[in-house]
């Protein structure tokens, strides 16, 4: 089950916006790749500082 905020954009919407901004076709696959790279970069930056995502997320 996907949890979406009311103002969250779908991958298709992101691809369309990037395509318009870049002046070229950006695919959903490319959006997924960019997101994956960004998450990996964020995790590494957190790790370097001694943090994990668990430090940032509220407990249940």
VOVO-676073 format. One record per residue (C-alpha): residue number from 1; residue in three letters; x, y, z. Coordinates in nm, 3 decimals, padded with zeros to 5 digits. Layout:
// residues N
{NUM; Ala; {X; Y; Z}}
...
***
This chain:
// residues 60
{1; Unk; {00.000; 00.000; 00.000}}
{2; Unk; {00.140; 00.337; -00.105}}
{3; Unk; {00.124; 00.621; 00.146}}
{4; Unk; {00.097; 00.958; -00.030}}
{5; Unk; {00.068; 01.308; 00.101}}
{6; Unk; {-00.194; 01.521; -00.073}}
{7; Unk; {00.080; 01.735; -00.228}}
{8; Unk; {00.312; 01.448; -00.328}}
{9; Unk; {00.381; 01.405; -00.699}}
{10; Unk; {00.373; 01.073; -00.880}}
{11; Unk; {00.677; 00.948; -01.068}}
{12; Unk; {00.492; 01.029; -01.390}}
{13; Unk; {00.430; 01.388; -01.276}}
{14; Unk; {00.794; 01.427; -01.177}}
{15; Unk; {00.907; 01.289; -01.514}}
{16; Unk; {00.678; 01.533; -01.696}}
{17; Unk; {00.802; 01.831; -01.492}}
{18; Unk; {01.167; 01.736; -01.543}}
{19; Unk; {01.108; 01.681; -01.914}}
{20; Unk; {00.967; 02.032; -01.946}}
{21; Unk; {01.246; 02.185; -01.739}}
{22; Unk; {01.526; 01.994; -01.913}}
{23; Unk; {01.384; 02.032; -02.264}}
{24; Unk; {01.416; 01.658; -02.322}}
{25; Unk; {01.224; 01.343; -02.238}}
{26; Unk; {01.284; 01.220; -01.885}}
{27; Unk; {01.145; 00.872; -01.826}}
{28; Unk; {00.991; 00.728; -01.511}}
{29; Unk; {01.283; 00.485; -01.506}}
{30; Unk; {01.524; 00.780; -01.496}}
{31; Unk; {01.323; 00.941; -01.214}}
{32; Unk; {01.353; 00.617; -01.016}}
{33; Unk; {01.729; 00.606; -01.080}}
{34; Unk; {01.771; 00.968; -00.967}}
{35; Unk; {01.567; 00.899; -00.653}}
{36; Unk; {01.770; 00.586; -00.577}}
{37; Unk; {02.099; 00.777; -00.617}}
{38; Unk; {01.973; 01.062; -00.397}}
{39; Unk; {01.867; 00.822; -00.121}}
{40; Unk; {02.203; 00.644; -00.136}}
{41; Unk; {02.384; 00.978; -00.113}}
{42; Unk; {02.168; 01.084; 00.185}}
{43; Unk; {02.229; 00.755; 00.368}}
{44; Unk; {02.605; 00.793; 00.315}}
{45; Unk; {02.601; 01.153; 00.441}}
{46; Unk; {02.407; 01.043; 00.751}}
{47; Unk; {02.647; 00.753; 00.810}}
{48; Unk; {02.950; 00.982; 00.787}}
{49; Unk; {02.794; 01.199; 01.059}}
{50; Unk; {02.713; 00.896; 01.276}}
{51; Unk; {02.338; 00.899; 01.212}}
{52; Unk; {02.089; 00.658; 01.061}}
{53; Unk; {01.740; 00.707; 00.926}}
{54; Unk; {01.617; 00.568; 01.259}}
{55; Unk; {01.762; 00.879; 01.428}}
{56; Unk; {01.541; 01.100; 01.213}}
{57; Unk; {01.214; 00.906; 01.208}}
{58; Unk; {00.969; 00.911; 01.497}}
{59; Unk; {00.912; 00.586; 01.681}}
{60; Unk; {00.569; 00.422; 01.668}}
***
